[in-house]
Each structure stands twice: as C-alpha cells, then as structure tokens.
Amino acid sequence: MLSLPQMLGNVSKAYAQSPDDWARSVTDVLRDAAIYHQAGNGYYRAQCDALGVDPAAINDINDLQALPLLPVGLFKRPDARALLTCSLADVETETRSSGTRGVLSVAPRNSETLTLALVGLIGIYREFFSLSGGAGLFLNPSDPEASEMGLLKDLNILNSVFDHHTYLVADEAFDAGVALEELRRWKSHMTRHIVGPPFLIGQLLRFIEREEINLRLDPYSMIITLGGWKRHTDEAISDERFRERCHDLLGVRAENVRDMYGLIESNMLAVECHLHRKHVPPWCYISIRGPGQDGKELAPGETGTIAVLDALSTSYPGFLLTDDMGDVETGTCGCGRTGQVINFRRRGPDGGRGHCPVSIERYLSAGTAVAEAPALVKA
C-alpha cells in the first residue's frame, strides 16, 4: 500500500500496484481526506451527520460510496463559499469553467491544494507521455489571456516539459496558416507536438485538407487534447475518426494521439494510455451513480452519472457529483497499469442532478454556521 506522498513521489509505482494494493491505497487516502473535511468543514459535517456517515468507519473500497457528494452545480452559486474547508483568506486562486452552458463554475483553491495538484499533474504527464524536450504548439490561449480557466491551465502546464513552445490563440482568434508556419520552422530542429482542444485541432486539419498541404510531423510527435468540442458540436467526429485524420493529414501515429478528461471543480485528470483508455489517477476514485439514485453506486460497466472522489483537495471536499454520464472499469489495463479506467459518454442535464441532504440555505440559516465554518470568514 502507498500513502499519498508516496503516490505523488512515484506515479509509475502507484500505477503498478496490484489491484488489491491499489484498492487499499485509494481507500486509505480518501478516508483520510474525508476525515479532514468532516473535522474542518461545518457544511460537509452537516452532510455526514444527515446521512449518518462516519468517514473514520470506512474500511474498504466499497464503503467509499457512502461519502456525501457535492453536486458540481453548487459551484455556480454566489454563496458557494459555504463549501470551503479553508478560510477565504487562504484562497490563492479561483479557476473558472468556460461557461459554454450558461453560468460559470468557480472553484477556489488554496496553496496546499495547488501544490499537490501541480505535483500530481506533472507526474501523470511524465508517466503517460514521457515527454522531455521538443517543441509544443499550443492551440489555446496563454495563461495571461486565460489565467483562471481551469482546464486550459492543465494544458499549459505541459509547456514546462518542452524546449520551446508557442501559443497561437490570441484575442479569441486562431490562424491555421500561422500554425503551419510554426510547425515548418521547427522541422529538423526538434520533435513537434500539438496541444489543444479537439475542435481547434480539427480546424487545423480541415485547413490542411482544403489547401491540399503536404505536412508530416516527426516519428515521435504527439497530439494531446482536452476539453471536447464545446460549441462546435456540428464539427464533432468520433475519437477513432479524429485519430485517423491526425495520421492521414499530419503523419502522427494513432497511438500518439491522446485525449484527457477532467473538470475544473476537481483535481482529477484522466489521461489516455497508448491503448486510448483514460486512466484515473491513483489518488482518485470514480463512482458511477444511477439516475435519480445519487447514493447508489452502479456495477462496473453500467452507464450512469459520474462521481469523482479526489484526495488532493484541501480547500473544499473533493467528493463531487458531476453532470457527466459515463462508466468505469476496474482492474489491470492492457498497458500494464492498474486501477480504474473511465469512459466518458455524454454530458447530462446541466446542474440538474443531485442534491445535498442539507441545503446551503438551511446550513447558512443555522445559528452555529458562522462559528463552525472557516469558509464563512468575512472578507
């Protein structure tokens, strides 16, 4: 079994645990996280009390489904500070969703959470991509233009592993011709990689096809995507077709075209291996819940609402019920890694799933709320 510091310090070892050791390790770190938030977060403690849940009584992985979940829709509320375990003064940054479905989600993070998340993210990138050097063409805004957009920051952290990188989305505009100039400039000097949301890479591919441009990247070039097709659903194609087009138009091998799945409210980022299976980080657990039965975990392989349990979050409880639909597999992947593999299927109704046994309104109206919850320290 591995502790959280041991997992973060050796991600490869964490993914190489036996299935039994993985189950014990993830149970231990999530139990510790739940105990931490129950003790320090009045709102989460109220949820535990209402459900009769004692995090300290969690003994095995099957017990994790009893932990109270926070629907991600709560992060869209103006009174979402009630979710915090840390004080408002300790919040270092707030990351925001893209807002493609209306109201923005805002996820506050303290310095401890940011440090843990960054260490984990870099370790996962090294584990799955083995990148060191080369040039990265980022088809997304740089941090100064989108400093608080959560998933973009996940992509931009990749720039630390490249010798050179360029951002090609500025003032919300993307020029495919400029992208080709950059790729040609790096030819024969360094291995070229492309990073960005699939809809922008799709625009680049259509430009190459329309202009009948002959362009081949390098033997070890990678194309790394995150974020889906957003408002460009009319341009969306299957993952398999996307990989085929990357190979046909850029010469990138299908196994080197990798997608990732995440959400801004969680530190969980599931990254594809070369077999295109999205691996859940060893310090996280995915629980699939039945429609209208948020407290019931479905059997492996069944499709339902995705719940994410994340041990890295200390700013607020990382036990979240998403709006996304999918399924999960547990065991050993063909790539040799153990743990869970998540299959995202589709978006569900925005903010329409799940509720807490104790609402924020009810909690804030309680006379002890301000005294008990450091989240309610007044600015």
MOZI-V131912 format. One record per pair of residues at least 6 apart in sequence whose C-alpha atoms are under 7 Angstrom apart, sorted by the first residue. I is the first residue (numbers start at 1). J is the second residue. D is the distance in Angstrom with one decimal. If there is no record, write none. Layout:
I_J_D ; I_J_D
//
This chain:
1_21_5.1 ; 1_22_6.9 ; 1_24_6.4 ; 1_25_5.1 ; 2_25_5.5 ; 3_25_6.7 ; 3_29_6.8 ; 4_29_6.2 ; 4_283_6.9 ; 7_14_5.3 ; 8_119_6.7 ; 8_120_5.6 ; 11_123_5.9 ; 11_124_6.6 ; 11_127_6.9 ; 12_127_6.2 ; 14_282_6.3 ; 15_282_6.5 ; 15_337_5.1 ; 15_338_5.5 ; 15_339_7.0 ; 16_337_5.5 ; 16_338_6.0 ; 17_338_6.5 ; 18_338_6.8 ; 19_331_6.1 ; 19_338_6.1 ; 19_339_6.5 ; 22_339_6.3 ; 23_61_6.0 ; 24_60_6.7 ; 24_61_7.0 ; 26_282_6.5 ; 26_283_5.6 ; 26_284_6.7 ; 27_60_6.1 ; 27_61_5.3 ; 29_283_6.8 ; 29_311_6.1 ; 30_311_5.3 ; 31_55_6.0 ; 31_56_6.7 ; 31_58_6.4 ; 33_311_5.6 ; 34_55_5.8 ; 35_55_5.5 ; 35_56_6.3 ; 37_44_6.7 ; 37_85_6.3 ; 37_317_6.0 ; 38_44_5.8 ; 38_45_4.6 ; 39_45_7.0 ; 40_85_5.8 ; 41_84_6.9 ; 41_85_4.7 ; 41_373_5.6 ; 42_369_6.9 ; 42_372_5.6 ; 42_373_4.8 ; 43_82_6.6 ; 43_83_6.5 ; 43_363_6.7 ; 46_358_6.7 ; 47_68_6.2 ; 47_356_6.9 ; 47_357_6.0 ; 47_358_5.9 ; 48_54_6.8 ; 48_68_6.3 ; 50_357_6.4 ; 53_66_6.9 ; 53_67_6.8 ; 58_64_6.8 ; 65_297_6.4 ; 66_295_7.0 ; 69_319_5.1 ; 69_320_5.0 ; 69_321_5.8 ; 70_319_6.2 ; 70_320_4.7 ; 70_321_5.8 ; 70_356_6.6 ; 71_320_5.6 ; 71_321_4.5 ; 71_322_6.1 ; 71_354_5.7 ; 71_355_6.3 ; 72_320_6.2 ; 72_321_6.0 ; 72_322_5.5 ; 72_351_7.0 ; 73_351_4.6 ; 74_80_6.2 ; 75_105_5.1 ; 75_106_5.6 ; 75_107_6.5 ; 76_103_6.4 ; 76_104_5.9 ; 76_105_4.5 ; 76_106_6.3 ; 81_375_5.9 ; 81_376_6.7 ; 82_375_5.6 ; 82_376_6.3 ; 83_316_5.9 ; 83_375_6.9 ; 84_315_5.8 ; 84_316_4.5 ; 84_375_4.7 ; 85_314_6.9 ; 85_315_5.3 ; 85_316_4.8 ; 85_374_6.5 ; 85_375_5.8 ; 86_315_5.0 ; 86_316_6.9 ; 86_374_6.1 ; 86_375_5.9 ; 87_374_4.9 ; 87_375_4.7 ; 87_377_6.3 ; 88_375_5.9 ; 88_377_6.3 ; 90_110_5.5 ; 91_108_6.1 ; 91_109_5.5 ; 91_110_4.4 ; 92_109_6.0 ; 92_110_4.9 ; 92_111_5.9 ; 93_108_5.8 ; 93_109_5.6 ; 93_110_6.9 ; 94_106_6.2 ; 94_107_5.4 ; 94_108_4.2 ; 94_109_6.2 ; 94_148_6.4 ; 95_106_5.8 ; 95_107_5.2 ; 95_108_6.4 ; 95_148_4.5 ; 95_149_5.5 ; 95_150_4.9 ; 95_264_6.8 ; 96_104_6.3 ; 96_105_5.5 ; 96_106_4.7 ; 96_107_6.4 ; 96_148_5.8 ; 96_149_5.0 ; 96_150_5.8 ; 96_264_6.8 ; 97_104_5.5 ; 97_105_5.3 ; 97_106_6.8 ; 97_149_6.0 ; 97_150_6.5 ; 97_264_6.2 ; 98_104_6.8 ; 98_149_6.8 ; 100_230_6.7 ; 100_231_6.8 ; 107_264_6.9 ; 107_265_5.4 ; 109_315_5.4 ; 110_315_5.5 ; 112_314_6.9 ; 113_312_6.1 ; 113_313_5.3 ; 113_314_5.6 ; 113_315_6.5 ; 116_312_6.1 ; 117_267_6.0 ; 117_312_6.5 ; 128_273_6.1 ; 131_161_6.3 ; 132_161_5.3 ; 132_162_6.2 ; 133_161_6.0 ; 133_162_4.4 ; 133_163_4.7 ; 134_162_5.2 ; 134_163_5.4 ; 134_164_6.6 ; 134_190_4.9 ; 134_191_4.6 ; 134_192_6.0 ; 135_162_5.5 ; 135_163_5.9 ; 135_164_4.7 ; 135_165_5.3 ; 135_190_6.3 ; 135_191_6.1 ; 135_192_5.0 ; 135_193_6.0 ; 136_159_6.8 ; 136_162_6.2 ; 136_164_6.4 ; 136_165_4.5 ; 136_166_6.5 ; 136_192_6.2 ; 136_193_4.9 ; 136_194_5.8 ; 136_195_6.8 ; 137_165_5.8 ; 137_166_5.3 ; 137_167_6.4 ; 137_193_6.1 ; 137_194_4.8 ; 137_195_6.0 ; 138_166_6.0 ; 138_167_4.8 ; 138_168_6.2 ; 138_194_6.1 ; 138_195_4.8 ; 138_196_5.8 ; 139_167_6.2 ; 139_168_5.4 ; 139_169_5.9 ; 139_195_6.1 ; 139_196_4.8 ; 139_200_6.6 ; 140_167_6.3 ; 140_168_6.4 ; 140_169_5.0 ; 140_196_5.8 ; 141_167_6.2 ; 141_168_6.9 ; 141_169_4.9 ; 141_170_6.0 ; 142_167_6.0 ; 143_153_6.8 ; 150_264_5.1 ; 151_263_7.0 ; 151_264_6.1 ; 159_165_6.4 ; 168_174_6.3 ; 168_179_6.8 ; 176_204_5.4 ; 176_207_6.7 ; 183_192_6.9 ; 186_192_7.0 ; 191_218_5.9 ; 191_220_6.9 ; 191_221_6.0 ; 192_217_6.5 ; 192_218_6.5 ; 192_221_5.5 ; 193_221_5.1 ; 193_222_5.0 ; 193_223_5.9 ; 194_222_6.5 ; 194_223_4.8 ; 194_224_6.4 ; 195_223_5.8 ; 195_224_4.8 ; 195_225_6.0 ; 196_224_6.5 ; 196_225_5.1 ; 196_226_6.4 ; 197_225_5.1 ; 197_226_5.1 ; 197_227_5.3 ; 197_228_6.2 ; 198_225_5.7 ; 198_226_7.0 ; 198_228_6.0 ; 198_229_6.1 ; 199_229_5.0 ; 199_232_6.6 ; 205_249_6.7 ; 215_249_6.9 ; 215_250_5.7 ; 216_250_4.8 ; 216_251_4.9 ; 217_250_5.8 ; 217_251_5.9 ; 217_252_6.5 ; 221_252_6.2 ; 222_252_6.8 ; 222_256_4.9 ; 222_257_5.8 ; 223_256_6.4 ; 223_257_4.7 ; 223_258_6.3 ; 224_257_6.0 ; 224_258_4.9 ; 224_259_5.8 ; 225_258_6.3 ; 225_259_4.7 ; 225_260_6.3 ; 226_259_5.9 ; 226_260_5.2 ; 226_261_6.5 ; 229_236_6.2 ; 243_254_5.3 ; 243_257_6.2 ; 244_254_6.7 ; 246_252_5.9 ; 247_253_5.5 ; 247_254_6.3 ; 255_274_4.9 ; 255_275_6.7 ; 256_274_6.7 ; 258_272_5.6 ; 258_276_6.7 ; 259_271_6.5 ; 259_272_5.8 ; 260_269_6.8 ; 260_270_5.5 ; 260_271_4.5 ; 260_272_6.1 ; 260_278_6.8 ; 261_269_5.7 ; 261_270_5.1 ; 261_271_6.7 ; 262_268_6.0 ; 262_269_4.7 ; 262_270_6.4 ; 266_310_7.0 ; 266_318_6.5 ; 267_310_6.8 ; 267_312_6.8 ; 268_281_6.7 ; 268_284_6.7 ; 268_310_6.5 ; 269_280_6.9 ; 269_281_7.0 ; 270_278_5.2 ; 270_279_5.0 ; 270_280_4.7 ; 270_281_6.4 ; 271_278_4.8 ; 271_279_5.5 ; 272_278_4.1 ; 272_279_6.1 ; 275_335_7.0 ; 277_341_6.2 ; 278_341_5.3 ; 278_342_5.6 ; 278_343_7.0 ; 279_340_6.0 ; 279_341_4.6 ; 279_342_6.5 ; 280_340_5.5 ; 280_341_5.8 ; 280_342_6.7 ; 282_339_6.7 ; 283_310_6.5 ; 283_311_5.8 ; 284_309_5.5 ; 284_310_4.6 ; 284_311_6.2 ; 285_308_6.1 ; 285_309_5.0 ; 285_310_6.7 ; 286_306_6.8 ; 286_307_5.7 ; 286_308_4.9 ; 286_309_6.3 ; 287_297_6.2 ; 287_306_6.2 ; 287_307_5.0 ; 287_308_6.4 ; 288_297_5.5 ; 288_298_5.5 ; 288_304_5.4 ; 288_305_5.5 ; 288_306_4.9 ; 288_307_5.9 ; 288_327_6.3 ; 289_295_6.9 ; 289_296_5.6 ; 289_297_4.7 ; 289_298_5.6 ; 289_304_5.3 ; 289_305_5.0 ; 289_306_6.5 ; 289_307_7.0 ; 290_296_6.2 ; 290_297_6.6 ; 290_298_6.1 ; 290_304_5.2 ; 290_305_6.4 ; 291_304_6.3 ; 291_305_6.8 ; 294_354_6.1 ; 300_327_7.0 ; 300_328_5.8 ; 300_329_5.6 ; 301_327_5.5 ; 301_328_5.8 ; 301_329_6.1 ; 302_327_5.7 ; 303_325_6.7 ; 303_326_5.1 ; 303_327_4.7 ; 304_325_5.3 ; 304_326_5.7 ; 304_327_6.5 ; 305_322_6.8 ; 305_323_6.7 ; 305_324_5.8 ; 305_325_4.6 ; 305_326_6.4 ; 306_321_6.4 ; 306_322_5.7 ; 306_324_5.7 ; 306_325_5.6 ; 306_326_6.0 ; 307_320_5.6 ; 307_321_4.3 ; 307_322_5.7 ; 308_319_5.8 ; 308_320_5.2 ; 308_321_6.5 ; 309_318_5.7 ; 309_319_4.4 ; 309_320_6.4 ; 310_318_4.8 ; 310_319_6.2 ; 311_318_6.6 ; 323_347_6.3 ; 323_348_5.1 ; 323_349_6.3 ; 323_350_5.9 ; 323_351_6.4 ; 323_353_6.5 ; 324_346_6.1 ; 324_347_4.5 ; 324_348_5.1 ; 325_344_6.3 ; 325_345_5.5 ; 325_346_5.3 ; 325_347_5.9 ; 325_348_6.0 ; 326_343_5.4 ; 326_344_4.4 ; 326_345_4.7 ; 326_346_6.9 ; 327_342_6.1 ; 327_343_5.3 ; 327_344_6.8 ; 328_340_6.6 ; 328_341_5.6 ; 328_342_4.5 ; 328_343_6.0 ; 329_340_5.6 ; 329_341_5.2 ; 329_342_6.5 ; 330_339_5.6 ; 330_340_4.5 ; 330_341_6.4 ; 331_338_5.6 ; 331_339_5.5 ; 331_340_6.5 ; 332_338_4.3 ; 332_339_6.6 ; 363_369_6.4 ; 370_376_5.7
//
